[in-house]
Amino acid sequence: MRYDLIPILMFVHGCAGIQSALEPTGAEARQIATLFWVMVIGGATIWLAVIGTLLYAARWKNKPHSAQSAGRLILWGGAVFPAVVLMALLSYALWLMPSLRPQAAESSIAPLRIEVTGEQFWWRVSYRSENHETSIASANEIRLPLGQRVEFVLKSSDVIHSFWIPSLGGKMDMIPGRTNRLSLLATKVGIFRGPCTEFCGTSHALMAFSAVVMDPVAFDTWLEAQSQPSEQHASDGKLRFISNGCGSCHTVRGTEATGTLGPDLTHLGSRESLAAGILPNTEEAIRRFIADPDVIKPDSKMPAFRMLPEDDLQAIASYLKGLK
Ligand code: CUA
């Protein structure tokens, strides 16, 4: 094992994966990655030229310049060269801008609109497509079809959060009292990760979501299923869920649980993760979160239910995991 390589490996490892702006899987992210590399190559070339000139002056050309050649060096190397290079890089970045923020031209024709609201510390999600009259509620997971432009409508209900799926595109703040728009086009099927990128309170670092890019046909089927209430079996867990008052904060469509303070749980069991990207979606994790939300996610608004008998916790967790 070459321990001296560890820092380099850590650095390079950070450039790939489900949350990397340098491994783009969306049209906007590709533009940003290209801009990044152009800037890096431009900067590195200039740095090499400056260091080369420095070495040349220090080691080989160590006689004083004439006043005339010094003046020429300052004019060309110190004024003309940086002005031209900076103008070129700036022009390139400005030229990219319309394609990085295409929503102004295309928002009226985006067939799918996803509204995402930042909450402390989770994401309220609602889909609005041409095929559905009403919007479809979900939480902490965003699904989008491959190769179709999606318009995100970004809001906040409390403090400033920031919405970012590095693999797919640029970042956009979610500001209370304001509606921001972001347009993204996914170019690869997969599961990516979006973290909250604006400090929003104690559990800011525990606020993330999965961004699932699906084949368009699979997406339509999925959205259709999401628009329906989940299959309900008369179960003990459901009764305990209702009788313990969970429905005053959470909605499970098709039941008397219609609360809107917390995440919609209608299809909780089918989501990629739990509690805004921090727990695996298992029955055990659901049970733990119901009992100790204040430990798992400090300052979250969900009250702890550790006083419930173990039977209740288990039955409710099992009911919720079954909501596919
Ligand atoms: Cu929400 Cu940081």
Boltz pocket constraint, residues with backbone or C-beta under 6 A from the ligand:
constraints:
  - pocket:
      binder: B
      contacts: [[A, 118], [A, 119], [A, 121], [A, 160], [A, 161], [A, 162], [A, 196], [A, 197], [A, 198], [A, 199], [A, 200], [A, 201], [A, 203], [A, 204], [A, 205], [A, 207]]
      max_distance: 6.0
